[in-house]
């Protein structure tokens, strides 16, 4: 299982997103994102396993925590 | 000392608040939302949990709508400065603190106009007066939830319903009510709620809360720990309004303050009972002037103003101070409210109890006032 990072930006949004995912049974952790000008500069990401990514993104979009595909995959 | 200046800030602060703020200086001494190390994340977690707690306490749908500010005045300035355009018209009440009056008055230089609505002790009359002054350009009602001088409580839920009916925004200065009077942000149909947690929530001074959406323009710009590659301010909450390092010990104190208040239900009723008792004592004292009807639950907050004969209020306060009684006199940063009540020359002496105020202390203070009046 690879771990994937969903880029969020704000630490508040990241924590809100993490709590929402946990409520929906998805294990999630917060990590500080590396500076990446393509994804929005410094900020925070929610880490999930790859098999949960699609469901996690759907939940986060539904709650307006992410808009489009503003996330990046990673395998930290 | 008998401290009755709790409308300025509550004193003493509960032990749990002192402990939370002091502990935060060690346990959370890192910058939240800026770094990935454990200390920063731990601090950010505490700040986030406090947002969630505040949102639940005031019935705000989302924790991201909770913005921390240096004080309630700053919260009001963010909204008042950030929402209006030339040509807009606002309504404010006749009991406003300068935290509302001054920023609204400053807007007149940018082409915004405003009218002052006279507040009655009859809530229905107050509502009718607001309704009568709404015109086609009116965009918002900006008003206090309760007078910081006379303790008159405004019918915010009804004003909220009026705003919805007329398509207006409602901005509420809850400096004197948050923590004392129940506030349901959603049910009362408030758009922007400005809070002074160091008063009714017993938090440390130098703290403020703004419940907001992302519509206002920011008042301050700077580092937020997010979207740092952009020259523009983030457009998302709460970062849009939280540039610079947060008051982490203060936020820890807010969290403890909410716990403290929630552990003491019936606080409002208890303080109102004390105010009624105190009012009855003063009402029977010759030369003592009172300016409102007997305090009434749901129409007043536990704040009371009085004067003795023609003595200046500051003189009375000084005499009380000699007896180790701390009160606030003068204009209370609310000259408009004093003008409306006809007390702008003399000011008033203001009494405001807290959870720590004992009945016998109030009886002693009433007795001291009686003696000062006798010799006046």
Contacts between the chains, C-beta under 8 A, distances in Angstrom:
chain1	res1	chain2	res2	distance
A	9	B	226	4.6
A	9	B	227	5.8
A	9	B	234	7.4
A	9	B	236	7.2
A	9	B	239	7.9
A	10	B	33	7.1
A	10	B	224	7.5
A	10	B	225	7.8
A	10	B	226	4.6
A	10	B	234	7.1
A	10	B	236	6.0
A	10	B	238	7.7
A	10	B	239	5.0
A	11	B	32	6.7
A	11	B	33	3.8
A	11	B	44	4.8
A	11	B	48	7.3
A	11	B	225	6.6
A	11	B	226	7.4
A	12	B	33	7.2
A	12	B	48	6.0
A	12	B	51	6.8
A	12	B	63	7.2
A	12	B	64	5.5
A	12	B	237	7.6
A	12	B	238	5.7
A	12	B	239	7.3
A	13	B	64	6.6
A	13	B	236	6.7
A	15	B	44	7.1
A	15	B	45	7.0
A	15	B	48	4.3
A	16	B	48	7.7
A	16	B	62	7.7
A	16	B	63	6.2
A	16	B	64	6.2
A	30	B	41	6.9
A	31	B	36	6.5
A	32	B	35	6.5
A	32	B	36	2.6
A	32	B	41	8.0
A	35	B	228	7.7
A	35	B	229	7.6
A	37	B	229	4.9
A	40	B	226	7.7
A	40	B	227	5.5
A	40	B	229	7.1
A	41	B	226	7.6
A	41	B	227	5.4
A	41	B	228	4.3
A	41	B	229	3.4
A	41	B	230	6.8
A	42	B	225	6.9
A	42	B	226	7.2
A	42	B	228	4.8
A	42	B	229	7.8
A	43	B	225	7.4
A	43	B	226	4.8
A	43	B	227	6.8
A	43	B	228	7.8
A	44	B	33	7.8
A	44	B	226	7.8
